Amino acid sequence: MPDIELYRTDSGKAMGFTMNKLAIIGDPVSHSHSPKIHNFISKRLGLDYRYEILETPPGKLEDNIKLLKSEYAGFNVTSPYKIEV
């Protein structure tokens, strides 16, 4: 994962992310409230990132992990992949 450096601009917005996407992966995961919670907090704090759901059905785990490592600043893992990841 790349280094992430945060600082506040004159407007108070946090800037400096090398990538601004975060995600939760699992199957099923569409019911997760994590994006609502994290995006609300991000907006309130003036942070420039978004938190997304990445449905990961069986057989897509390896591909989605590669995608997450290349395009996302970080991610959370939930069932059924907690042990495997």
C-alpha positions in Angstrom: 0.0 0.0 0.0 1.3 3.5 -0.8 2.2 6.0 1.9 -0.7 8.3 2.6 0.1 11.8 3.7 -2.6 14.1 5.1 -2.6 17.8 5.5 -5.2 20.5 5.6 -5.5 23.2 3.0 -6.6 26.7 3.7 -10.2 25.7 3.1 -9.9 23.0 5.9 -10.2 20.2 3.4 -7.8 17.2 4.0 -5.7 16.5 0.9 -2.8 14.4 0.0 -4.2 10.9 -0.6 -2.4 9.0 -3.3 -5.7 7.1 -3.8 -9.1 8.1 -2.5 -11.1 4.9 -2.6 -11.8 2.4 0.2 -14.0 -0.7 0.1 -15.6 -3.5 1.9 -15.6 -7.0 0.2 -17.6 -10.1 1.0 -20.5 -12.2 -0.3 -23.1 -11.0 0.3 -22.1 -7.5 1.4 -24.8 -5.3 -0.3 -26.5 -5.0 3.1 -23.5 -3.3 4.7 -23.9 0.1 6.3 -20.2 0.7 6.3 -20.2 2.9 3.2 -22.9 5.2 4.7 -21.0 5.5 8.0 -17.6 6.0 6.5 -18.8 8.4 3.7 -20.7 10.5 6.3 -17.6 10.8 8.5 -15.4 11.6 5.6 -17.7 14.4 4.4 -18.0 15.8 8.0 -14.2 15.8 8.4 -13.6 17.2 4.9 -11.6 14.1 3.9 -11.3 13.4 0.1 -12.2 9.7 0.0 -15.1 7.4 -0.7 -15.9 4.0 0.7 -17.6 1.5 -1.6 -19.1 -2.0 -1.6 -17.3 -4.5 -3.8 -19.4 -7.7 -4.1 -17.1 -10.6 -4.3 -18.8 -13.8 -5.4 -16.9 -17.2 -5.2 -14.3 -17.3 -7.9 -13.7 -13.5 -8.0 -11.8 -13.1 -4.7 -8.3 -13.2 -6.3 -9.2 -10.8 -9.1 -10.9 -8.4 -6.6 -7.9 -8.4 -4.3 -5.6 -7.5 -7.2 -8.0 -4.7 -8.1 -8.1 -3.4 -4.5 -4.3 -3.5 -4.1 -3.8 -1.5 -7.3 -6.7 1.0 -7.1 -7.7 1.4 -3.5 -6.1 3.0 -0.4 -7.4 0.2 1.8 -10.3 -2.3 2.3 -12.2 -4.2 4.9 -13.0 -7.9 4.6 -16.1 -9.6 5.8 -17.7 -13.1 5.5 -17.0 -15.5 4.1 -13.4 -14.3 3.3 -12.1 -13.1 6.7 -9.9 -16.2 7.3 -8.8 -16.7 3.6 -7.7 -13.1 3.1 
